[in-house]
Amino acid sequence: MKRYQSNNGIYLLSQLALETIQCCIKSIELTMGELLIVCSDGLSDMLTDEDIAAILTNYKNNMNEIADFLLVEANNRGGRDNISLILVTI
């Protein structure tokens, strides 16, 4: 599993009122069958890559269950921040 993070995302959210917005754009190659997870630090700070990989393995064919379990697990571990989550199957 690969993790792509950027501190610029946090900057972007906190500086929307400014005239100039800096953002980070990355291009990654995905192949058929891969699952792309786009999430806020509310999820990624609560779960390790290994935790996320285990959840994906257990619920690999049910996107709703993956999303539900990721959210529940992050909240069970403290849920210190709001959580945004997008799952896309390629």
N, C-alpha and C positions, 0 to 999 in steps of 0.2 A: 504494500500500500504506500502511495506517495502522498505527502502532505505539502501543500503549497500555502504559505502564509505571507501576509504582508501587513506591516504596521500602518501602511497608508490607508487601509480600510477603516481603521479606527479614526485616523485623522480626518478622513472624508466625512464620516458620520458626525464628528464633533465640530466641523468647520463649514457646514452647509450654508451658513449665512454670509460667508465671505464671497467676494467677487471671483477670486481665483481658487479653483479646486484642483488639487493634485491627486492623481490616481495612478495605481499600478496595474498594468495590463500584462498578463502572461499568456503565452500560447502553449498548450500542451496537446500531445497526440493521444487520442483514445482509440481503442479498437472495439469491434463488436463484442457485446457481452459484458463490457466493463460498466461499472457503476460510478457515477460522478456524484460526490457529496460536496455541496457548497453550504457552509455553516458559519455561524457567528462564533465568537470566542466563548459565548455562554455554553456551547457544547464542547468545543475543542479544549477548553481549559478544565473541563470536568472529566473527560474521558481520554484515555491514552489511545494511541494508534492501535495497540493490541486489543484494547477493549472494543473499539469500533470494528476491527477485523473479526473478532469473535461474534459480535452481534450480526454482522453481515453473513458469516458462515452459517449461523443458526437459522436465520430468516431469509436466506438468499433469494427466494422467489416471490416474496411478498413485500412489496414496497411499503404498504401501509403499516405492516407489523414492524418493519425496520425503523420507520420514522417514529412510530409510537414508542418502541422500546428504547431507541436512542434518547428521546425526550424524557421518558420516565427515569431512565438510568442516570442521566445528567442531573435531573432534579433530586433523585435519591442521594446523590453524592454531594449535595449542598446547594445546587442551583443558584449560585450567587449572582447570576446575570440573566437577562432575557435571552431566549434562544430562537434563532432563525435557522431554518433547515430547508434545503432543496435537494431532492434526490432525482437523478436522471439516469435512466438505463440507456446505454448506447447500443 
